[in-house]
């Protein structure tokens, strides 16, 4: 007997839910708990991945109505190719991360119980899959909240540190402000679909069957964009991301950055392309502009960051921007009815969704291994890890190459497709778009180049050179399970980079259903090896040949040069006769980023203090130099601080009402009744 | 027909390998003449390379595999790039596998690894070079992409062979967008190949180094590979400029006479390019590092203006 994808997916969700009970029983034996946990999570996420992949492969849509929910408002499930695609992304990365977790969690044995981590991890996975599966506003929001709450507890895992509590609180606040906006957006759409007096419009199906008036549709779109942008970390709603992602355990950071942000992308696509369907071009322009600003700001902040995990979190902000650029372009093209180009841009965006999940998952797992081994997140104190952790270093390097969009890895493919979409945009009829497009392409190119610089810094400072910290710690390579998890992700990065045609062939049912055109016919016109998005003489790229060609040429040169055995002398590094070189004299993260601070520093608020401590006897020879650098998001001072100050101010003013005396409260109630009566009379 | 394109490809790579040191020799000779110095002859780069290849390698104690792998990668990507840029003919089998964005990506990957190699030893100079090089690249690379995009928009393709063919047949060299793109391209060529006023290839003063600081620790055959790849990069940029803006004479059919003609014209173009390069280099002084942002910023701006004028005017 065979199971349909939706059955597989929902049983996986059930497994994740039931695991919570098992975890409660196993909490006394942490070792057994970790073993059961990683097995169940691996199996569950594999099931989710398979269900998603099958759906996309078949191009079929399945729906179910559950006999659960509120009276008269049952939950609806629907697994269509779009949902399937995101399920595949979620399942695949969760699978890799769950394998990794088997090793990673062992590090906690003897320090702290991981029961809470296991429980919320599993609920978190369930929540993410449910968000994608939901087909009505009610179930969607419940799943959304499950996901948010579970991730809140995961961020709070090490709750004895004040930073973690602060980060989790900030995350919760922004997540909820966003959730309110999403709720309101669904409210508008449901009201228009089923009338504001009834609840009939709450299913997505009902919303799909209405054509919304432009004004209401715009309101719903803006609200949902705001809500999803808060979750995705779109500038200026990104401030929670570099706080929350670094303090969570690294396997959770991998999932949060890799896939949780993508559920927000899913939300944007679902609402605009599927529920609203028809929209004016400026919506796309808005998404595109937001995407470009997010990408640029994200990478500039990442460049200046010295905390490895914060750097990765800021780079997630950047990548969300890149995805939004693809989606925005697709929306612009669609609103002018250029379906093939729209499909190209959407494919680029969706491709990057998958790519970012893979390499950011890989990088966070790598950072987790480093953190695990060195107990250090600050890159200023790292260095030379490539000698102590060769596997982690090599795998992290693959992640760094992929995220820097270097051929033949996967980041390059999606960036290449996005560039192609930009280059095909002169055919747009709108003059404003014609102005926006070149600027967008320019800033997009700038982002790509900056991300290479950022990851040269991240890899170079933490893995190369010599140890910069106060004393050499006992650093060890990550365990086999952790390396296996990272290896899978690295292999995925390479495969997605060299077989783009196969991947696009598989996934292009998604853009076909959303924008009404498919890429695979033209994309594979030149054979499976060449990716030709529109036409072979327009542009073509073959990852396989670039990869194999590069490999062959390198090997050839290597062997030609090694015919004659050359001698290699290992000597101490040349110190120009100075003889007092210390490891602290190496370039570190702050000094590497210094030229970038000079050029792009205006985007952040930077406070630099240099002070000399003089030596009493010899004023010309200062004893010590103190250098203090503080870099903050400009948005803190621009937006968040005024808002939080204002809310405190209002709270204080309102607080004056609280007298603590029963007489005063009685007067309040009396006055209220009088006012209400007066209103009733009028 | 069969084997013809592959032969052309092979010929082109051989030309790149063989002629790149000659071009550098030509530039150095011209420079010596311009500064009224004695020259070492146009063949000195060959003697330098041969010398380096026979020497032993001296490696710092904590050099990792990245440091040893980088020279091969840098050299390999330069050769691969030579298979993409139409120098003699546009009929290149590799041309279909990699377009101009891939070409920029190939330069980026070799830069990525060179910068890592600079940080591998853990000296201050290496890190300084890497940091500066990446800063320059982070502005130069998008400018280069934009300049090339402007051309590719005009020719409706990102495939280099196709661009060269279309640009050859269309007479419109005096479009404002292309003029902007060309100016930007010249500035970027100076930046990307490490010439004055961005970087000084013959400097011995560590504090002013960019590219040289990263490869300070290399020796023997590793250094030879990197030096040779650097020469090939300059040659490739010249060939790229020729293919994008002056594609006259680049062969389309793949027959021998066409290729010979293309070779002859390429020699003339390179000779002239060398003169222009030397005039720029002798006429300007090296800029301060933080003045470079203005230089690169204007390149970026011009390239963007080129694309903008294409969108608005054409």
Interface residues (C-beta under 8 A of the other chain):
Chain A: X383 X384 X386 X387 X397 X401 X404 X405 X406 X407 X412 X416 X419 X420 X422 X423 X426 X434 X435 X437 X438 X439 X441 X442 X445 X446 X448 X449 X450 X452 X453 X455 X456 X457 X459 X460 X461 X464 X465 X466 X526 X529 X530 X536 X537 X538 X539 X540 X541 X542 X545 X546 X549 X550 X553 X554 X557 X558 X561 X566 X567 X568 X569 X570 X571 X572 X573 X574 X575 X581 X583 X585 X586 X587 X588 X591 X592 X593 X594 X595 X596 X598 X599
Chain B: X53 X56 X57 X58 X59 X60 X61 X62 X64 X65 X66 X72 X73 X75 X76 X77 X79 X80 X83 X94 X96 X97 X98 X99 X101 X102 X105 X106 X108 X109 X111 X112 X115 X116 X118 X119 X120 X121 X122 X123 X124 X126 X127 X128 X130 X131 X132 X134 X135 X137 X138 X139 X141 X142 X145 X146 X149 X152 X153 X156 X157 X158 X159 X162 X217 X220 X221 X225 X289 X290 X293 X300 X303 X304 X307 X308 X310 X311 X312
